[in-house]
């Protein structure tokens, strides 16, 4: 018995569907890159209750055709790049290609917190000294009667208490913003020689650059001033009686200048202040501002240019590695190197006070 002309067998139906889609696809690719609506063939599939199947191109369905054309002309948003990698990963790779030294930190606090915390650090530093000065007489300690070693030990204890007090303020504030971004207050000893973030590699580069820049700055200032002015009474001059006096004194001085002071100052000026500034200004500007505040905080106007240059080198090294171990290492090497050099000269019979007055 013959089948109705409106009904097609299953093999014929599959063949018709396959050829229609293939012709449509071939037509689209053959017309590329000039794809026009007149050359684009859109197959329409008409099912009749599962009993009949017709494949063709229906000009009587303008609504469906216009909808398909709109879809074809709509700009697409691609969430994945080639190779099946998410766009987020691709974006991270783009960001990694930028200079690390120009990137800003993701600061979780606002300017009110930054200002009040900076003020609290300063007050903690001052109040700690006042409390210690008031407590010493009640403890029966008479400073003039102490030996040089005992004075060095008290100075070491004083610096330790001050460091603990100021850092306690910083971390008490930071604890309210947990979890912090991984590069805020980061102390990482891993990968010391990594080309981009190796703390020891960039500490070496930083200390060499700082020495060269400070030497040039000192020479330029000497030419401008005509003669070297008398050195101001800064912290180093006040430590002169202890330099080279004994092994205990030298060890205490190295602990103060080479360990405690770098940890305290770099955490405050670079780890908190400079990082906070990057929320409102570019990182290079934050480096300059933090270097200026660092120099002013030493209360030695005559040494401002050299301290500013040193602070800039410390900020640049920190911005590159985003690891506080880097500026701490530079600061420690600088301070310890000065103490050890002066101790050596003292033991060789040089008048280090006179040397400091003329350098």
C-alpha positions in Angstrom: 0.0 0.0 0.0 1.3 3.4 -0.9 1.9 5.9 1.8 0.5 9.4 1.8 2.6 12.0 0.0 2.6 14.0 3.2 4.4 11.3 5.1 8.1 10.4 4.8 9.8 7.3 6.1 12.3 7.6 9.0 15.4 7.2 6.9 14.2 9.8 4.5 13.3 12.1 7.3 16.8 11.8 8.8 18.4 12.3 5.4 16.2 15.4 4.7 17.1 16.9 8.1 20.8 16.2 7.6 21.0 17.7 4.1 19.0 20.8 5.1 21.3 21.6 8.1 24.4 20.8 6.1 23.3 23.1 3.3 22.5 25.8 5.7 25.9 25.5 7.5 27.8 25.3 4.2 26.0 28.4 2.9 26.9 30.4 6.1 30.6 29.4 5.9 30.9 29.9 2.1 29.5 33.4 2.4 31.9 34.4 5.2 33.1 37.1 6.0 30.2 38.9 4.2 27.2 37.3 5.9 23.9 38.9 4.8 20.4 38.1 5.7 19.6 37.2 2.1 22.3 34.5 2.0 21.6 33.0 5.4 19.3 30.0 5.2 17.5 29.2 8.4 15.8 25.8 8.4 12.4 25.5 10.0 11.4 22.2 11.5 7.7 21.5 11.5 6.5 18.6 13.4 3.0 17.3 13.0 2.2 15.2 16.1 5.2 13.0 15.5 3.6 11.5 12.3 4.8 13.8 9.7 8.0 15.8 9.2 8.7 18.7 6.8 12.1 20.3 6.4 12.3 23.5 4.4 12.6 27.2 4.6 9.4 28.9 5.5 9.0 32.5 4.3 5.7 32.5 6.2 7.4 32.7 9.6 8.8 36.3 9.6 8.5 36.6 13.4 10.7 33.6 13.9 13.2 34.7 11.3 13.5 38.2 12.6 14.1 36.8 16.1 16.8 34.5 14.8 18.4 37.4 12.9 18.4 39.5 16.1 20.1 36.7 18.0 22.7 36.4 15.2 23.4 40.2 15.3 23.5 40.5 19.1 27.0 41.0 20.5 28.1 38.0 22.4 29.8 38.1 25.9 32.5 35.5 26.2 33.2 34.2 29.7 35.9 31.8 28.6 39.0 32.2 26.6 40.6 29.6 24.3 41.7 26.4 25.8 38.8 26.3 28.3 40.3 28.7 30.8 38.0 31.1 32.6 38.2 34.8 31.8 39.1 35.5 35.5 42.3 33.5 35.1 43.1 35.4 31.9 42.5 38.6 33.7 44.9 37.6 36.5 47.6 36.8 33.9 47.1 40.2 32.4 47.4 41.8 35.8 50.6 39.8 36.5 52.1 41.2 33.4 51.9 44.7 34.8 54.7 46.1 36.9 54.3 44.9 40.5 55.8 48.2 41.8 52.9 50.1 40.4 50.1 48.0 41.8 48.0 49.2 44.7 47.0 47.3 47.8 43.5 46.3 48.5 43.1 48.3 51.7 40.1 47.3 53.8 39.9 50.3 56.0 38.9 54.0 55.4 40.7 57.2 56.0 39.3 57.6 59.4 40.8 54.4 60.6 44.1 55.2 58.9 44.3 58.6 60.6 43.3 57.4 64.1 45.6 54.4 63.9 48.6 56.6 62.9 47.8 58.9 65.8 47.4 56.0 68.2 50.9 54.6 67.1 52.5 58.0 67.8 50.8 58.3 71.2 51.8 54.8 72.1 55.4 55.6 71.3 55.4 58.7 73.4 53.3 57.3 76.3 55.5 54.2 76.6 58.6 56.3 77.0 56.9 58.5 79.6 55.6 55.5 81.6 59.1 53.9 81.6 60.8 57.1 82.7 58.3 57.4 85.6 58.6 53.8 86.5 62.4 53.6 86.7 62.8 55.6 90.0 60.1 53.4 91.7 62.1 50.3 90.7 65.2 51.7 92.5 67.1 52.1 89.3 69.5 55.1 89.1 70.6 55.6 85.6 73.8 57.7 86.3 75.1 55.0 88.5 74.6 52.2 86.0 77.5 50.7 84.0 77.6 51.0 80.2 76.4 47.4 79.8 73.5 47.9 82.1 72.5 51.1 80.2 72.6 49.1 77.0 70.4 46.4 78.4 67.9 49.0 79.6 67.9 50.6 76.2 67.2 47.2 74.6 64.4 46.5 77.0 62.9 50.0 76.4 63.0 49.4 72.6 61.4 46.0 73.0 58.5 47.4 75.1 58.0 50.3 72.6 58.0 47.9 69.7 55.5 45.6 71.3 53.1 48.4 72.3 53.0 50.0 68.8 52.6 46.7 67.0 49.8 45.8 69.4 47.9 48.9 68.3 48.4 48.0 64.6 47.3 44.4 65.0 44.4 45.2 67.2 43.0 47.4 64.5 43.8 44.9 61.8 42.0 42.1 63.7 38.7 43.9 63.2 39.2 43.5 59.4 39.9 39.8 59.2 40.5 38.1 56.9 43.0 40.6 55.6 44.3 40.5 52.0 47.3 38.2 51.8 49.7 41.0 50.9 48.9 43.2 54.0 51.3 42.7 56.9 53.0 39.9 55.0 56.2 38.4 56.4 57.3 35.6 54.1 60.7 34.0 54.0 59.9 31.8 51.0 61.6 32.2 47.6 64.3 34.6 48.6 65.8 34.8 45.1 62.6 34.9 43.0 63.1 37.4 40.2 59.9 39.3 40.9 59.3 38.9 44.6 62.4 37.4 46.1 62.9 39.3 49.4 66.7 38.6 49.7 67.4 39.4 46.0 65.5 42.8 46.2 66.9 43.5 49.6 70.4 43.3 48.1 69.4 45.5 45.2 67.7 47.9 47.6 70.7 48.3 49.9 73.2 48.8 47.0 70.8 51.4 45.5 70.3 53.1 48.8 74.0 53.4 49.5 74.7 54.8 46.1 71.8 57.3 46.2 72.7 58.4 49.8 76.3 58.9 48.8 75.4 61.0 45.8 72.9 63.0 48.0 75.5 63.6 50.6 78.0 64.8 48.1 75.5 67.1 46.4 74.6 68.6 49.8 78.2 69.2 50.7 78.7 71.1 47.4 75.7 73.2 48.0 76.5 74.0 51.6 80.2 74.6 51.0 81.2 72.8 54.2 79.8 70.0 56.3 77.6 71.3 59.2 77.9 70.0 62.7 76.0 66.8 63.0 72.8 67.1 65.0 72.3 65.1 68.2 70.3 62.2 66.8 69.9 58.7 68.1 73.2 57.5 66.8 75.2 60.3 68.5 73.4 59.5 71.8 74.6 55.9 71.4 78.3 56.7 70.9 79.4 56.0 74.5 78.1 52.4 74.1 79.7 51.7 70.7 82.7 49.5 71.1 82.6 49.5 74.9 82.0 45.8 75.3 80.5 42.7 73.6 77.3 43.1 75.6 76.8 46.7 74.6 77.5 45.9 71.0 75.0 43.0 71.1 72.3 45.2 72.6 72.9 47.9 70.1 72.7 45.4 67.2 69.5 44.1 68.7 68.0 47.6 69.0 69.1 49.0 65.6 69.3 45.8 63.6 66.2 43.9 64.8 63.7 45.8 66.9 63.8 49.2 65.2 63.6 47.9 61.6 60.6 45.7 62.5 58.8 48.5 64.2 59.5 51.3 61.7 58.9 49.2 58.6 55.7 47.8 59.9 54.4 51.3 60.7 55.8 53.4 57.8 55.6 50.8 55.0 53.3 48.0 56.2 50.6 50.3 57.5 51.1 54.0 56.4 52.3 53.5 52.8 49.8 50.6 52.2 47.0 52.8 53.5 48.0 55.7 51.2 47.7 53.5 48.1 43.9 53.5 48.6 43.8 57.2 47.6 47.0 57.9 45.6 49.1 55.9 43.2 51.7 53.6 44.7 54.8 55.8 43.6 53.2 58.8 45.3 52.5 56.8 48.5 56.2 55.7 48.5 57.3 59.4 48.4 54.8 60.5 51.1 55.8 57.6 53.4 59.5 58.4 52.9 58.9 62.0 53.8 57.0 61.1 57.0 59.7 58.5 57.8 62.4 61.2 57.5 60.4 63.7 59.6 59.7 61.2 62.3 63.4 61.0 63.2 63.3 64.7 64.3 66.6 65.5 62.6 66.0 68.1 59.9 69.7 68.2 58.9 69.5 64.5 58.0 66.2 64.8 56.1 67.6 64.4 52.6 69.5 61.2 53.4 66.6 59.7 55.4 64.2 60.6 52.6 66.4 58.7 50.1 66.6 55.7 52.4 62.9 55.7 52.9 62.3 55.9 49.2 64.5 52.8 48.6 62.7 51.0 51.4 59.3 51.8 49.8 60.3 50.8 46.3 61.6 47.4 47.5 58.4 46.8 49.5 56.2 47.7 46.5 58.1 45.3 44.3 58.0 42.3 46.6 54.9 43.2 48.7 56.7 41.4 51.6 57.8 43.4 54.7 60.8 41.1 55.2 62.4 43.0 52.3 62.5 46.5 53.7 63.2 45.1 57.2 66.3 43.4 55.8 67.5 46.6 54.1 66.9 48.6 57.2 68.6 46.0 59.4 71.6 45.8 57.1 71.9 49.6 57.0 71.7 50.1 60.8 73.8 47.1 61.7 76.4 48.1 59.1 76.7 51.6 60.6 77.1 50.2 64.2 79.6 47.5 63.1 81.6 50.1 61.1 81.7 52.5 64.0 82.7 49.8 66.4 85.5 48.7 64.1 86.8 52.3 63.8 86.5 52.8 67.6 88.6 49.7 68.2 91.2 51.0 65.7 91.6 54.2 67.8 89.6 56.6 65.6 87.6 59.4 67.2 84.2 58.3 65.9 82.4 61.3 67.3 84.6 63.6 65.2 84.0 61.4 62.2 80.3 61.7 62.6 80.5 65.4 62.9 82.2 65.7 59.5 80.2 63.1 57.6 
